[in-house]
Amino acid sequence: MDIHLWGAFAAASLIMSLIPGPGVASIIGFAFSSGRRVALASVAGMAVGNATAMSVSLAGAGVILASSALAFTLLKWAGALYLVTIGVIAIVKGRTSGSVAASARPISARNAFLANVAVGTFHPKTILFFVAFASQFISPTGSYINQAAILVLTFTGVAAATDTLYALTASQASGLVRSARLRRWTQMAGGTVLVTAGIATAAMKR
């Protein structure tokens, strides 16, 4: 792949990754509801999801999504329901963490990881975007598989870096909250962000 073409793609990927969307909202939600470790686990999950979505896109599944309203809807609702479910769990735990602190355990890193694998993978807009956008950076004279792999790794790496920045910033802000009452409200706020991200995903149109 031509280095200038790759540089243009990397720059475009950086701009895309810095724009907050449902994925960033979910990472921030995990940071506020459960802390830095869980937020970073959600970043790893998002990276896996992004890599999966982009690989599927470049393999041609995006064409199916573009032509099938049912496939688009199923993927959209799968991601949305997962986000809303995790968000509701966080809100409930925040509300019930009053006198019995031990019962209010934060969301596990494993659940955060799996949640964002789902968010990244089952994001139909992302898949369609990769089909329309990433394919423009593949030269017809070179190896399609090699170039596709470079694009997947580039975007996934850039997005993971910016997502990590969001996660660390949000978890740092959350860590400044010392009182138990404020921490409960922070957890509930994080859950609300997750639910909002799920609603935003469900509201997407083709």
C-alpha positions in Angstrom: 0.0 0.0 0.0 1.2 3.5 -0.9 2.5 5.3 2.2 0.6 8.5 1.2 -2.6 6.6 0.8 -2.1 4.9 4.1 -1.4 8.3 5.7 -4.6 9.8 4.4 -6.6 6.8 5.7 -4.9 7.1 9.1 -5.7 10.8 9.3 -9.3 10.2 8.3 -9.5 7.4 10.9 -8.3 9.8 13.6 -10.9 12.4 12.8 -13.6 9.7 12.8 -12.5 8.3 16.1 -12.4 11.6 17.9 -16.1 12.3 17.0 -18.2 10.9 20.0 -20.7 8.2 19.1 -22.5 5.4 20.8 -19.2 3.6 21.3 -17.5 6.5 23.1 -20.7 7.1 25.1 -20.6 3.5 26.3 -17.0 3.8 27.3 -17.6 7.0 29.3 -20.6 5.3 30.9 -18.5 2.4 32.0 -15.9 4.8 33.3 -18.4 6.7 35.5 -20.3 3.6 36.7 -17.4 1.2 37.3 -14.0 2.9 37.1 -10.9 2.8 35.0 -10.3 -0.9 34.8 -13.7 -1.6 33.5 -13.6 1.3 31.1 -10.3 0.0 29.7 -11.8 -3.4 29.3 -14.7 -1.8 27.4 -12.1 -0.1 25.1 -10.5 -3.5 24.4 -14.0 -4.9 23.6 -14.7 -2.0 21.3 -11.4 -2.6 19.5 -12.4 -6.3 18.9 -15.8 -5.2 17.7 -14.4 -2.5 15.4 -11.9 -5.1 13.9 -14.8 -7.6 13.4 -17.1 -5.0 11.8 -14.5 -3.7 9.5 -13.3 -7.2 8.5 -16.9 -8.3 7.8 -17.5 -5.1 5.8 -14.4 -5.6 3.6 -15.5 -9.2 3.1 -18.7 -8.0 1.5 -21.3 -8.3 4.2 -21.9 -4.5 4.0 -23.5 -5.0 0.6 -26.1 -7.2 2.3 -26.8 -4.6 5.0 -27.1 -1.9 2.4 -29.8 -3.9 0.5 -31.6 -5.6 3.3 -33.7 -3.6 5.7 -34.2 -6.7 7.9 -30.5 -7.4 8.4 -29.9 -3.7 9.2 -32.7 -3.6 11.7 -31.6 -6.9 13.4 -28.0 -5.7 13.9 -29.2 -2.3 15.1 -31.5 -3.7 17.7 -29.0 -6.3 18.9 -26.5 -3.6 19.7 -29.1 -1.2 21.2 -30.6 -3.8 23.5 -27.3 -4.9 24.9 -26.3 -1.3 25.7 -29.7 -0.6 27.3 -29.5 -3.8 29.4 -26.1 -3.0 30.8 -27.1 0.6 31.5 -30.2 -0.4 33.4 -28.1 -2.8 35.5 -25.8 0.0 36.4 -28.7 2.3 37.3 -30.3 -0.3 39.5 -27.1 -1.1 41.3 -26.6 2.6 41.9 -30.1 3.0 43.3 -29.8 0.0 45.6 -26.3 0.8 46.9 -27.5 2.8 49.9 -27.0 1.0 53.3 -25.7 -2.3 52.0 -22.6 -1.3 50.1 -21.5 -4.9 49.5 -24.5 -5.6 47.4 -23.7 -2.8 45.0 -20.9 -4.4 43.0 -19.8 -2.6 39.9 -20.1 -4.0 36.4 -17.4 -6.5 35.8 -14.6 -5.9 33.3 -15.7 -9.1 31.5 -19.2 -7.8 31.0 -18.0 -4.4 29.9 -15.6 -6.1 27.4 -18.4 -8.3 26.0 -20.9 -5.4 25.9 -18.6 -3.3 23.7 -17.6 -6.2 21.5 -21.4 -6.4 20.7 -21.6 -2.6 20.3 -18.7 -2.5 17.9 -19.7 -5.5 15.9 -23.4 -5.0 15.7 -23.2 -1.4 14.5 -24.7 -1.4 11.0 -23.8 2.2 10.3 -20.1 1.4 11.0 -20.2 -1.6 8.6 -21.9 0.4 5.9 -19.4 3.3 6.4 -16.4 0.9 6.0 -17.8 -0.4 2.8 -18.2 3.1 1.3 -15.1 4.6 2.9 -12.3 2.1 3.5 -12.7 0.5 0.1 -11.6 3.7 -1.5 -8.1 3.3 -0.1 -7.6 -0.1 -1.6 -5.6 -0.2 -4.8 -6.8 -2.6 -7.5 -3.2 -3.4 -8.5 -2.2 -4.7 -5.0 -3.2 -7.6 -2.9 -6.7 -7.0 -1.6 -6.3 -9.2 1.5 -3.0 -7.5 2.5 -4.3 -4.0 2.0 -7.6 -4.8 3.9 -5.6 -6.2 6.8 -3.5 -3.0 7.0 -6.7 -0.8 7.0 -8.3 -2.9 9.7 -5.2 -2.8 11.9 -4.8 1.0 11.3 -8.4 2.0 12.1 -8.6 -0.4 15.1 -5.3 1.0 16.5 -6.2 4.6 16.0 -9.7 4.1 17.5 -8.3 2.2 20.5 -5.9 5.1 21.2 -8.6 7.7 21.2 -11.1 5.5 23.1 -8.4 5.0 25.7 -8.0 8.7 26.1 -11.8 9.1 26.6 -11.7 6.2 29.1 -8.8 7.6 31.2 -10.2 11.1 31.2 -13.7 10.0 32.3 -12.4 7.6 34.9 -10.1 10.3 36.3 -13.1 12.7 36.6 -15.1 9.9 38.3 -12.2 9.2 40.7 -12.4 12.8 42.0 -15.8 11.9 43.5 -15.1 10.8 47.1 -18.4 10.6 48.9 -20.5 7.4 48.8 -23.6 9.3 47.8 -21.9 11.1 44.9 -20.4 7.8 43.8 -23.9 6.3 43.7 -25.1 9.2 41.6 -22.0 8.8 39.3 -22.8 5.1 38.8 -26.4 5.9 37.9 -25.2 8.7 35.6 -22.9 6.2 33.8 -25.8 3.8 33.5 -27.9 6.6 32.0 -25.2 7.4 29.4 -25.2 3.7 28.4 -29.0 3.6 28.1 -28.8 6.9 26.0 -26.2 5.3 23.8 -28.5 2.3 23.3 -31.4 4.6 22.4 -29.2 6.5 19.9 -28.2 3.2 18.3 -31.9 2.1 18.0 -32.8 5.4 16.5 -30.4 5.1 13.6 -31.8 5.1 10.1 -30.4 3.7 6.9 
